[in-house]
Structures are given as C-alpha cells and as structure tokens.
Amino acid sequence: MSTDSEISQATRLLVELDISAVDAVELKPFVTLQRAANYLACAMIFLQDNASLSRELVQEDIKSRLLGHWGLSQLNLYTNNQCTCPGINLVYAHANRLIKNHKVPTILVTGPGHGAPANLANLYLEGSLSRFYPEYSLDTKGLSQLVKRFSWPGGFPSHVNAEVPGQIHEGGELGYALSVSFGAAMDNPDLLVISLIGDGEAETGPTAAAWHSIKYLDPKESGAVLPILHLNGFKISEKTIFGCMDNHELAALFTGYGYRVRIVGNNLESIQEDMAVSLDWAYSEIQKIQKAARSGNPLYKPRWPMIVLRSPKGWTGPKKAHGSPIEGSFHAHQVPLPNVKKDDEEFCLLKNWLHSYHPEQLFDSNGAPVEEIMQAIPSAEFRMGQRPEIYTKYEPLDLADWKKFAVDEKEASEMKVAGKYLSDVISRNPKSFRIFSPDEMVSNKLDVVFDVTSRIFQWDNDLIGINGRVVEILSEHTLQGFLQGYTLTGRVGLFPSYEAFLGIVTTMIIQYSKFVKMAMETSWRRPVASLNYIETSTLWRQEHNGFSHQNPSIINNLVNMKSSMVRVYLPPDAHCFVCTLAHCLKSRNYINLMIGSKQPTPVWLSPEVGCLFLPIFALPSHLHYSFFSRFSRFRMLKLTALLDRRFGRCLRDSIYELYEPNTDQGLNPDVVLVGCGVETTFEVIAAAALLKQDVPSLRVRVVNVTGMYALINIHCPWTDLMVLPREGGHPHALSHEEFDSLFTRERPIIFNFHGYPSVIKQLLFDRHGVQDRLYVGFSSHHSPIPIDIQHGYQEEGTTTTPFRQLTSNGCSRYDIVIDAIRSVLNVHDQVSLDGHKLISTYQHKIKEHVHYIEKYGQDPKDLSKLPQF
C-alpha cells in the first residue's frame, strides 16, 4: 500500500486545470460531431441498408457477416486494440477544435487498424473520403455506400490500410504507434502529431521503449508529438496493466519518463470540457518548449505534455445483453451483439442503440451532415485526412555522383567507403535524410559521418540543441518506427545494423510492406522513398562474438514477401556497394537490403565499370564476362558491342582489366562455380585458382550473383539477388535463355551463398533442370558421393577464426574444390584418374587448418591473400 506521503507527492505530479470557464456553446458542434461519428461507426458494423434509419429497422437490414471492432476503434492508424470508437471520436473532435482555433497542421496516428469504423466515420464527415473517392458523397447515396461497403467485398476492409486517407501505417501489429508518430514529426517543424495509444498496446515492449522518444526530438528543427494513453481497462478478454494503475502510479511512471501528465475522464459528466482544456494546455506547453529552442535558449530536459484518457470500454453502447455486461467489459471489444440478425433481444438492443444517437438530428433530408456538424470541421487544407505530409510530400535526395568516392587501394572496407558517401548525402540534404542506428555506427565503421554531423540526444547535456542526423537508441523497434514515420511523410532514411539483430524488426517490415503495396495500388497515393537497410558485421566475420551473432535469417523472410516489393543486394566490393547505395537512396516504394562487409576486402571493380555492373557478373559463354579488377597484373579482355536493350546501356569497344578465374574464358565449362556474398565469392575465386593449379584440364566458369533476384533477371543494372527465380517470378528474373547461357543447361552448379542455402533452393526451385545439378549443400566430407552438398550457413559457429567459420559451414575454397571435383568425377577423364586423391588432399587441408588454429590461435596469413592464376 502506498503511504499518504507517497500519494501526496504523486498527486503533485499531476497537472491540475480549471475547466469551469469552457464555453458550452462553443463545444456543442464538436459534441454533435462525436455523436454523428459514433452513429456511423455503429451503423457500418451492423447495417447493409437503411443507413440513416429513414424507415423502421428490420432484421433484413443487418449484414450477414458482422466485422469490425466497436470496443476498439480509431481515427488514424496507430492505436491499440483497446481504444473504443467513442473514445477515438472524442479525440478526433477535440483535435478538430484545436486545429480550428490555432491553425496548427495536425495528423492523428492510431494503432490497430480494426478501428476502421471510427476512422472512416470522421473522414466521411469531414469530406476527406469524398475528395479521394467521389462515390462517398455527403448525401443519401454516399452515406448508404459508406455504411454498406464497410467490411464488404469491394469496399473498405475491416482493417485500416493505405486506401484510407490520412493513414501512415498498417497497424495490425501492436506497439509502434508512438515511434511512428515521432518519426513523422522529425524535420517537420510545424507539424503536431497526436498519437493515440491504447492500454493494451502500452503493455508491449516496443511502446515501453518508445516513451523515451521525446529525448530524440529537437524542438528547434522538428514538430511535436502529443501522446494520449487511452485507458478503458480491458484487452480482448482480460484487464490491462495500465487500467489497473491508479492516477498516482500513472503520474509517477510517466513523470519519470520525462512527461507532464494530465488525466482526463475522472468525471464523465465533464469529459468534454476536460478534453478541450487539456488539449489547449498541451499545445501551450509544446509552444513554450519550441519557442525556447527556436530562440536559441533550449530547455534542458524539457517536460513534454501527455494526456491519459480514462473512459469505459464500449462507451455509449449497450449496457447489457442476455444478463451479461457489455459496456465497461471485454464483451464490448469486437461486435457486442454478434447474433443480432437472428436474436430478437439483441436486435431490440441494436435498434435502441442506433436510435439513441438520433440520426434524424444529424443528417438532413438529403442525407448530408447538418450545419452544426460542418461547423466543427476545419478548412480543407487543415483536415487531418487531407494533410499533404501523408500522401504527397516525397522529394528525391540531392545525390552526388558516387564515382567521386572511388578508392585507389587494392583493398577497402565497403562500410568505410559507404560512410564517406553518406557524409556527402547528409551535407547535401540537411533536413530530409537521417540515419537510424542501434548504437552501431562506430562498430560498423560508418563513423566518418560524424565529421559532418552528430548524434541527436536532447537529454545529453553535450548535445542539447544540436539536431544531429544520426539517431542511435538500442531499440530496433523504436528505430524502425522512426524510419517508417519519417519515410511515409516524404523523407529518406537509412537503417544500418548488425546482421544478426536486424531480424528483430522483421514483422514490422512485413506489416509496412503490406501498407506500401496497397498504397502503390491506390491512385491518389504518391510514391515514397524505399526503406533502406545496411546489413553488416555479418556472420562470416562474427567469429569473435560467436554463435549468437551469426544469423542471416532476414534474407529468408524478405524473399518470402511480395517479390515486387523486395530487393536484396550483396555487392562484392566497395565500389559496387557505394553504387548500390546510391541507387537505393534514389529508389521508391521498395524494401532494400544491402549486405556488405566492414572489413577490408578486394576492390574487384573499377569505378568506371562499377556503374555498369549487372546482377550477375557473367555473360553468355560466347561473350565471356568475369570479375572486373583494377589490378594490372591480370589479363586484359576486350568486350565489344554488348547491348542490353532493357536498360538501355551499350558497351562498345570498351577495354577493362579483368580478373580471370575462368578456364578458356569460361567457354563450354565442365562446372559452374557461383559466389554470392563478399566472403563466399572470395572463396569461389580462390577455389577456381586451386582448380586451375591442380586440375588444369577442368573447364571452369565463375559467376558472381550480387543480388538475391539476380537468378531471376539480368536486366536490372544493379546487384539485386532476385534474378534467380524463373522468368515471371520477379520483375528482374532472367529469361530461360539468359539463365541457360550463364549457368548452362546441363553442367553442375556449385553455389556458395552468404546465407542459408534454403534461400537459393527456394529461388531456383522451378528453374527447369536446375535442381538435379545444383550443389547448394554440405554433406560430410567423408561421404564418397555428395547427395546434399550445402554451401551456405549451416548453423555451425562459435568463437573461432574467420576461415574456420567458413570450413565449419562448408563454404571454404577447399569445400568448393572438393564438390567441384565430385560433381564431374564420373564424366571427366582426368578427374576420374586423380579426383579421389585430390579430394583426400583437400579434406586433409581442412583438418590441418583446425590443428593450426588450435596451436597458433589465428588463420595462416596466406589464406587472406589474393588468389593467383
């Protein structure tokens, strides 16, 4: 039990306001607006006809399938499953009052999309629906369309999505309302984002971290977020944690987070006056904080306002049904009268419920909202469903020619070179580009950006008032929310991460991609920048951190998504990586995953060639195409008159220095070696060098797939892995002819992949004739015949050396050589004679390496040297 002293202290933390001076006449239109929105939300859930109750309601007017949530409903996108329709309508109406009185650009962000009835009701009444969808006109016909087509085939779904105006998130998964709101406010100095969070969503870990977002918001350069925690006490069938906290406990908690707390709803009789005064107070507090920062005197640890809204679950709905309570219980969560079409008691309750709103007072004889309601609607440019930040604010970044950042060294870190390029991006785009990183900029060797910017952290006395472009917080969920809100309101972001931990936000990425897919299919939505991820500190160089840091599974998750949405890139060197990065920052509406190494690795491509690279570094056998290099000791090869019509690029009489791992220029190979990923490609080239040394008669072709969809289509001028699937399986898929010219129609393919081999098997599954000759697996080296030869990550790892990490997963040069020999053992005469001896030799080399590292604690230095041919 709390002591009297503790209660008294906590009480002093609560903001007390005088609500007696509120003008009831001024409030009346906003109360009427709420009543109309409550009526429409209820009608949308239940009715298929008789939308305005212009005649006696009959059971034939009821929909056969009742979908939607009455006890959960929201206005925009980000609330939780616990916000009631009336609670959301209360917030929406009073937000309109604030907008009208202060002309403040405002959006409302709510969580789960199942609150669509309240969203749509308000958007309809303010005319935002009819602006984008003329069929939802403010008359009898439009009203009927709205009510009938909710959760109806061809109409709006029961869940909010990108087709609904004013939305910036697919809120099916709880926890991200607050962080998305803060992302939207960043670099939008005039914008107010009201973020409605339910007490169920507030139980999630992501929301717990997101309360700290105020510490990353610069009031000088950015807008403001007003969190409203809506407490109605219940989730689907259980009480909530926050609903069981008293006012003193809530005050102590959120004051500790850094907020000033105002609680609304202690007295439902005066809730309208309370909400009106509380929003005015909150906006006044925001203005004080912003004014101080913008006048050059920023407040240290400013206390931003927040509101806790208490209201009964299912407020204004039926009190009881069949003797059980509805309002104020979990029974109000979804459809409170599920059998209304057949049950007379429930039908009578619904009839009385709908008539309690007096729709005849809300709509005129033509079905239009009455004038009193329209008095509560802001002018068009300020309506929350029509804010340009939501759907039309994207502008491309100002980007320099990436080739200016080329290096002369033989080796370079992809991340260090990328960091120099990003420094220039920040300098050129000081208010439209941000990096969101989980405290890994230094570790991932991107820290050169701090030469031109800083971190942003307003609670750090050394950084107060400094609007750095790098946001670092050890919560991937919060960063993902920032990135989504920032991107969907027209800006461009980048999320660099350790490979092993980027998967934490996988489900958020999936939810986001669903939203963007629907946005791309919605005519009035304009494109937005892509979500851009850099995945480094990869498993192949996490031998020092061990098994827990070795996890490439996000690739698997992304390739299962809608193929038109996903791009997965694995550039083999620094020039390719920066070229890819430049491309991704220009791209729109994609999920871009760029995988690279932070360690120094060979620079295969000159900058002149890097801008021309294709998703597969190989050409049909009659035009051999191999690894470009800037090293003069390798043979020169002339490429003539190669024209790729589909991306309009022609190489005419061009001469490049080539790295030559192939036999006879790759013509008519006996085996095809394929590398995908920085370290795995290096091992493929090293294996080719060993084969050329030990089996010179074996004809080898080396191919590098630099993108997941590369096995699908050579027409993309970038490094996208999705060229691999069959033609038609992805926009970048290789045609059958192109695939066969690269990989042959019958020769064995030894594929050494950065991640799980299942990815390659999946992408190539329906490529005709590939499965029987594809070696993407790893059986015991003691097996005489390779049946399932894996060359990719096999969940084998510990704290060890880099090369042991490769051998333990069957991805070393020795493993590739062994399987290349095995694949032709019975068809190549010379290999048939010497093959078993060579296999034994390389199996022994793997064992010798284990003994060596156990003795010396490191790999032999010659393993990191460039292969010699």
N, C-alpha and C positions, 0 to 999 in steps of 0.2 A: 504493500500500500504506500502511496506517495504521502509524504508528510505535508502539513499545512504550509510549511516554509517553501517546500519544493513546488507546491501548487501555486502559491503566491508568486514565486519567481517566474514560473512558466506562464502565468497569466499576464505578467508584464511584457512578455514577448509577443503577445497577440496585438494586432493593430485594432484599435477601437475607433469607430467613426460615428458621427451623428447623422442619422438617416431621416430625421424629422422634417428637414427642410425640403425634401424632394417634392416636386410639383406633380401631383397625381394626374392632372390633366395632360401634362407633357408625356407622362408614361403611358397613357391609355392606348395610343396607336401601337406601341410595342407589345403591350399585353394582348391586344387583339391579334396582332401578327402571330404571336405564340399559339393562340387558340386555333387559328387557321392552320398553322403548320402541324399542330397535334392532330387536328381532324384529318388532314390529308395523309399523314403518316399512318394513322389507323385505317383509313379507307384503302390505301394502297395495299396493305397487308391482306385485307379481307374481301374487298369488293371487286367484281368484274363488270358490274353495271350499276346504274343508278348512283353515279358518283356524288351528286350533290343532294341526294335524298329528296328529289323533286316529287317523288311518289312514295307510296308505302313500301318499305323494305320487305322483300320476300327472300326465302332461302335460295331461290334460283339466282339471286344477285351475288351470292357468295362464291368465291373461287373454289375450285375442287382441290387445288393444291395451295396450302397456306404456307408461304415462305416469307422470311424476314424476321426481324427481332424488334419487339415492342420495348422490352426492358433494356435492350441495347440499341441505341440508335445514335447517329451522329451527323454532324453537318459537313464536315470536310473529310479529311482522311485519317486523322490519327487520334483515335481514342481507344478505349479498351472495350471488352465485351460487356462492361458494366454500365455504360452511360445510357440512361433512359432517353427515349425520344423527347419527352417534355424537358428534361434537363438540358439536352443539346439545343432544343429550340429556345430555351431561356437564354443560353449563352449567345446564340446567334442573334436574337432580337436585340439584346443589350449591346452586342458588338456593333450592330447597325446604328444604335443610338450614339455610341462613341464616335463612329465614323462620321455621322451627320454633323455632330457638334464640333468636331475638331478637324475634319477633312484629313484624316490620317489613313494612308494606304494600309490596308489590313487584309490578311488571309487567316482562315481558321483551319487548323490541322487537327484531325481526329484520328483515332487508331483503327479498330477493326472495321472493315467495310460493311459488315452486316447492319450498320446503322443507316444504310442507304435510304430508308423511308424518310427520315428527318432531313438528310442531305437534299434529297430530291424535292421535298416539300418546300424548303426555303428557296432553293434555286428556281423552282417554278414560280413562286410568289414574287420574287424579285425580278423575274423576266430573263434570267440568265439561260434557262433551258430554251426558251423560245428564240433567243438570239442565235444559239448554235443549232437548234432543232426546231424549225418553224412549225412542225406538227403539234408542238406543245404550246399552243397559243393560249392567251389569257381569256378564254371563253369556254362555253359549254363543251365544245368539241375537244379542245385542248385538255380541259380538266378530265374528261372521260378517258382520253388517251393516257394521261398520267396515271390515273388510278388503275385502269385495266392492265396496262402493259408493264407494271412493276412485277418482277419475277414471272414474266410471261414470255414465251418464245418470241424473239424478235424485238423485245423491249429491253428495258434496263434490268440487269440481273439483281439478285438479292444482295449482292456484294458490290460495294463501290469499286469502280475501276476507272481507267483513263478516259472512258467515254463520258464520264460525269464531269461537268465543268467545275473548275475550282479545286481539282484534286491533284496532289503531288505525291501520292504513294498508294501502293496496293497493300492495304492494311490487314491482310489476312493473318499475319503472324504478329503477336503482341510484343511490345517492348521498345518500339522505335519512334513513337510519336514525338518525344521530346528532342531526340538528337536530330531528326529530320527537320524539325522546326528551327533549331539553331543553325543548321546548315543553310536553310533558306534565308535566314536573317543576315548571315555573314556577307559583308560587302554590299549590303542593301540598306544604306543608312537611313532611309525614310520609312522603311517597312516595319510594321508591327505584326508579329506572328502570334496569334492566340493558340496555344496548344492545349487541347482538352485530353486529359489522361484519366482513365477510369481506375478505380481502386483495385481491380483485378490486374490490369496491365502494370500497375505500380508495384506489384509483387515480383516482377521479372527482374533478372539480373541486369539486362541492358538498361532498363529505366533507372535502376539504382545508381548506375554509373553516370547516366545522362543528367541527373540532377546537378552534377558538377560542371555542366556545360557553360554556365554563366562565367566561369573562370577563364574561358577561352573566347569570350565575346568582347571585342574592343568597341566601347560605346562611341568612340570618335568616328570610326570608319564603317561600323555595322549598324543594323537595325536592332530591334529588341524582341525578346520572346516573353510572353506572359503565360506561365503555366497555370492551368486551372485543374486541380485534382478533384475529380468528381467522385464523391463518396456516396454510394447508395447501399453499401453493406454486403452485397452478395455477388458471387460469381455465378456459374451455371447452376450449381446446386449446393453451394457452401458459402459461409460468411467469409469476408475478406479480412486480411490482416489490418489494413488501414481503417476499415469500417469498424473494427473493434478497438481502435485507439481513441482516447478522449481528446478534447481540444488542447489540453495542456501537453500531452505527449506529442501531438502533431506539431505544436508550436516549438517545442524543444528540438524535435528532429529537424525540421526544415530551417529553423534559425541556425542550427549547426551546419547545414549545407550552405548557408550564405544568403538566405532569403528573409524578407519581411513578410509575415504571414497574416493574411486576412481570412477569417472564416465566415462564409455566407450560408444561411439556411438554418440557423439555430431556431428561428421562428418563421415557419412557412407563411404565416399571415402577412409578413412584411418582406418576403423574399424579393419582390420586385424592386422595392426601394433600396433594399440592401445590395442587390447586384448592381443597380445603377450607380450608387455612391461608391461602391468598391471598385468598379471599373474606372470611374473618374479618378479615384485616389491612385490606382495602379498606374494610369497613364501620366499623372502628375509626377509620380516618383521616377518613372522612366525618363521624363523630360529633364528632371533635375540631374540625373546621372549623365545623360547625353550632353546637356549644356555645359557641365563642368569639364567633361573630356574635350569637347569641341572648342572650348575657350582656352585650352592649354593648361587647365588645372584638374587633371583627372583624379577622381576619388580612389583612394587605396582600399581595396576590398569593398566595393560598393555593394550595398544590400538591395538586390533587385526584388521587386514585388512578386508575390504569387498569391493565388486565391484557392482556398479549399471550399468546395461547394458540397453541402450536405442536402440530399433530397431522397425521398423514398424511392425504392426500385418500383418501376411501373406507375409512377406518379400520374394522376388524373385518369387512370384506367379503372377496370372493375375491382371492387374491394374483395369479393369472394366468388367462388364458383364451386358447386357441389359440396359446400360446407368447408372448403379449404381456402385459406387466404391467398390472394394474388398480389395486390399492391403491398409493397413493403416486404415481399418474399421472393425467393428464387423462381417461383412459378411465373413471374412476370417477365422472365428473361427473354424468351423467344415469342412464340404465339400463345398468348394467355388463354385463348378459347379455341383449342385445336379441333374440337368436334362440332363447331358452330353450324355447319351445313346440315347436320343430322340431329343434333341435340337441341330440343326446344328450350331448355333452361339457358344454355349458352347463347342461343340465337336471341332470346329475350334480353340477355345481358348486353350483347353486342348492339342491339337496336337502341337500348337506353344509353349506352356508352357513346355511340355516334351522335345521337340527338342532344347529348349533354353539351356538345360544343356549339349547338345552334347554327348549323351551316347556312340556314336561310339569312342569318345576320352577317355572314362572312362573304357571300357571293351574290351578285346582283342577278337579275332575271336572264342576263346573257352569259352567266357563268363566270364573270370577271370578278376579281377581288374588289371589295368595296373600297371607297376612297380612303377611309380611315387606315386600312392596311397599307395602301400605297404611300401614305404619309410617313410610314416607318421605313421606307425603302430609300437607301442612299441614291444619289445620282449615278448614272450608268458607269462612269469611269471609276467609281469607288465601290461598286458592288463586289462582294467577295468572290462571286462566281465568275467574274469577268476581269480579274486583275491580270494585266499582261505578263507579270512575273511568272504566272502559272503556265502559259502556253506559247508565248511568242517572243521571249527576250533573248534567246541564244544569239550570240555573235561569235564568229570564229576568232581564235587567238591570232595575234601577230607573231609569226614564227620566222626565224632566220633560216637560211639555207644550212641544213645540218652538216654539209660537207666542210663548212668552216671550222668544224670541231674535229676534223680528222687528225689522226696522230701519225708520227713518223716511226714510232717504235715497232719492233717486231712482235712485242707482246704488250697487251694493255688490258686493264680491268674494264669490263663493259660498264660497270657501275660508275667508275670514276669519270669515264668519258661522258656517260649519260648525265652525270652531275654537272659537268661544265655546260652542257647543252641546256639543262634545266635552269641553271643560273641565268642564262640569257632569256629564257622564257619568262622567268619571274621579272626581270628588269623591263622587258617589253610589255608585260601585262600585269601591272602592279595592283589592279583591282578586279581581275577576272580569272585568276589562276591561283590555286592553293594546293599544297601537298599535305595529305593526311597520313601520318605515320605513327605506329605504335612504339615510339621511343627507339627507333632503329636507324635513324639517318646516319649516325656515325658508324654504327656497326655494319651497315650495308654500304659504306663507303660512298655515300651521296652527300657527305657533309660539306663539300665545296660550295653548296648553295648558300651556306652561312656567310660567305664572302659578300653576298649581295642582299641578304635578308636575315631574319632571326626567327626564333620560335615566337609564338604568341601564347602568353600565360599571364593573365592580368593579376593573378594573386602572387606572382613573383615580383618582389619589390624592384628587381633589376630590369624587369620587362614591362612594368606598368606604363601604359600609354604608347607602347610600341606595337604596331599592327604587323607583326611578322607574318610571313606567308606560309610558315610551317606549323601545323597543329600536331603536337605529339601528346598522346594520352594512352596509357596501357589498357585500353578497352577497344578492341577491334569493332565491337558492335556500335559503340558511340561514333567511331571514325566512319564506319560505313553509313550510319545515319547522316552524319555531316556531309559526306560525299554525295549521297542521294539528294538531300535537300538543296545543296549547292548546285548540283548538276541540273536538276529539274527546274530550277529558277534561272537558268540561262548561262551559267558559268561552266568552267572546266576544272576538273580536279584530277589528282593522281594519288594512288594508294600503294606505296611500296611496303613490302612485308617479307619477313622470313617465309620461306616456302611452307614450312611445317604448320604455321599458325594462320595462314590466310584462309584455310578451310573453315575457321571459326565462323566466318560470315557467309558461308555457302548458301544457307537457306534464305538469307536476306537478298543475296544476289539473284537467286531464283525468283523470289517474290517480285523484285524490281524488274527483272526481265519480262515477267508477265505483264506488268504495267506498261512497259515501253512497247511490247508487241501490240497491245491494244491501242496505244497512242499512235503507233505507225499506221494503224488501220482506221484511225479517226480523222476525218478530213480537215477539221479545224485546228488540230494539234500541229504545231511546227516542230521540226527536228530539235533534238537536244544533243549535247556532246555525249560521247561514249563514256562509260565508266572504265577507267584505265587503271590497271594493276601491274605493278612490277613485282615479280616473284624472284627473290634472290636468296642468298645464304641457303642454297639448295642442298638436297640430301647428299650429293656426291662430295661436298666439302663441309659436311657436318660431322665428319669423323671425330672431331674433337669434342663436340657436345653429346654425341651418342645417339642411341636408338630413338629417344623421344623427339629428336629434332629432324627425323627423317620421314617425311610424309608428303608425297606428291599427289595426294588424292583429289585435290581440287580440279585437276585436269579431267579426271573421270567424271566428276559432277558436271563440269561445263560441257563436255562433249555429249552428254545426255540431254542437254537443253535444246530448244528450238535452234536448228542449225543456222538460220538466217540471222540469229542474234549474237552468235559467239565467234570470236576469233582468238585462237591460241597460237602464240608465236614463240619459237625457240631459236633466236638468231645465233649463229655460230661464232661471231666475233664482235668486237666493239663497234666497227663501222656499220655492220648490219643492225646492231642493236639500236644505235642512235637513229639510223634511218627509219627503223620500225617505230621507235618512239615518236619521231616527228609525224609519221603517218597516223599513228593512233591519236595523237593530240588534235589532228585535223578531222578525224572521223566522227561520225554521228550515229547515234542510236545503237551502238554495239556494246558488248561486254568484251573488252580487250585484255587478254592476259599475256604479258611479256615475261618470259623466263630467261634469266641470264645469270652469269657468274660474276661475283665481286672480286675473284682472284685474277691475277694476270694470266691471260691466255693468248694464244697466237692470233695475230691480226691477219686473217686469210685474204681479205678483200681490200683492194684499193678503194678510196672514196669514189673514184670515177665509176668503178664497177658496182660499188655498194648501192648506188642509187638505181641500178638496173636489175638487182638480184631478184630471182624468182623464188616461189615457194619450194622448188626442188632444184638443187644445184646439180643438174644433169640434163642432157638433151638426148633426143633420139640418137641411136647408135651411128647414124650417118653424119651427124653433127655433134661430135663429142663435146661435152660441156662439163667441166670439172671445177675444182676449187680454184678460185682466183687468189693470187697472192702477190705481195709486193716484194717478194724475195728474188733477187736477180739470179740466184743460183739455179732456179728452176726453169725448165724449158719453156720457150715461147710458143704460143699456138695462135694461129690466125683464125678468127671467126668471121665468116662472110655472109652478108645478105640474109641475116636471120630476121624475119619479120613476124611479130606476134600481133595479128590484127586485132585481137580482142582487148589489148590495152595500148595499141597504137604506138608501139615502140620498135624502132628498127636499129639493128646493129650492122653497120655497113663498113666493111674493110677495117674493122676495129682490131687492134692488136693489144692483147693483155698478157701479162705474165701469169702463167698458170702453175698451180701446184699439181703435180702429176702423180696421183696414186694409182692410176689405172694401167692395165696392161694393153698394149696396142691401141691406145687412145679409147679404151672401153669398147672396142668393136667386138661383136659376137662373143659376149662373155660366157664363161662356164659357170660363174657365180656372181651374184649382185650383192654387194655389201652396202648397207644403208645405215647412216648415222642420223640421230635426231636428238639434239641437245649438245651443249658445249663439250662436256667431258666425254660423253658417249661417242660423239663424232670424232674427237681426237683419237680415241681408241680404235675406231674403224680405220682411220688413216694409218695409224701405227700397225694395225693388223695387215693392211694392204702392203705396207713396206716389208713386213716379215714374210708374207706370201711371195712377194716378188723376189725376195732373197732365197727362200727355201724351196719354192715350187715355181720357178720361172716360167714353166710351160703352162701354168694355170692362168687362164684369161679372166681377169677381174675387172668388174666395173664398180666404181664407188659413187654412190648417190647420197646427197645430204638433203634430208627433209627438214626444212627450218620452220615449218608450221604444221599444226595438227591437221589442218584440212588440205595440206599440200597433196596428200594422196588422193585428194579429190580433183583438183584443177589447177593447171599451170598458168591460167590466165590472170590470176591475181599477181600484181607485181610486188607483192610483199611476202612475208615469211609465214603465212598462215598455214597451220598444220592440216586444215580441213580440205586439202586437195586429195586426201587419201580415199574417202568413200567412193562408191560407184557414181557414175555420171548421173546427175539429177539428185544425188544425196545431199548436196550442198552447193551454194552458188559458185564456189571455187573448185568444184570437183573436176578432176582430169577426165577427159573423154576416154573411152576404151582404147582408142588408137594411141593416144598420148601416153596412157599408163603403160600399155604394152611396149611402146618404143623406149620407155625409160627402164622398166623392170623386166622386160622380155615377156614372152608368152609361156615359157616352159622352164627357165633356169631357176635354180634355188635362190631364195632371197633371205639373206641373213640380216635381220633388223635389230639394231642396237638402240634402244629407246631410253629416254631420260626418266620416264615414269613407269607406271605399272604396265606390263605387256598387254594386259586385257584391253587397254585403250586401242592399241594398234589392231589387235584381233577384231575388235568391235568395228573399227572404221573400215577394215578390209574384208569384213565378213562376207559381203555379197559381191565382191570382185571375182568375176568368173575365173576359176582355175588357180586362184592365189592360195587358198587355204592348204592345199596339198603340198605346196612348195615353200611355204612361209615358215621361217625359223625365228620365232619371237619367244623362245622359251629356253629353259635351262634345266636339263636333267643332270643326273650325277655324271661327272666326267669319267667315271669308271664304266659307264654303260657303253657297250660296243656300238649300239645304234641309237642315234638321237631320235626320240619319239616326240617329246615336247620340250623343245630347247628354248628356254626363256632368256632373253637378253633385255632386261629391264629390272626395275626394282622388285625384289622378291621378299621384302620384309626381313632382310638379313642385315643387321647392323649393330654396332656397339662403338665404344671409343677405340678407334684404331687408326690406321694410316689411310690416306686417300686411295692408294692403289689397292689396299686390302678391301676397302669398301666396294671397289669395282669387282674384284675377283670373287668376293663372297656372294655377289648377286649375279655372277655370270656375265659381266659386262666389260671385262678387260680385253685387251688385244689378244691375249692368249686364248680366251674363251671363243673369240670370234674366229681366230685361226683354226682352232680345233673343229668348230662346227662347219666352217667353210670346207675343210678337208673331208669331213664326214659326209657332207651333202653331195660330194661328187666321187666318193670312194669307189663306187661300182660302175662309174661311167667314164672316168678319166684314166687312161692307161698309166701315165706316170704316177699319178696319185695312188693308184691301186698298188703299185710296187712299194712306194715309200710312205704311204699315208699313215699306216699304223705306227711306224717308228716315229714320225713327226708328232702324231697325237700324243704318244707317250712322252716325248721330249717336252712338249708344252704343258702337259699335266704335271710333269716333274718341276717345271719352272714355277708353276703356281705354288707347289709345296715348298720349293726352295725360298720363295718370297716370304712365306709365312715364317719360316725359320729365321730368315734375315731380320725381319722387323721385330721378332721376339728377342733377338740378340742386340740389335742396334737402336730400336725404338723409332725408326724412320724408314721411308722408302729409299731404295737406291736412286741416286741422282739421275742416272741415265734414263729412268722411266719418264721423266718430265721433259726430256729433250725432244726437239722436233724430229719426226721420223725422217730417215734418209732413204732416197731411192737411187 
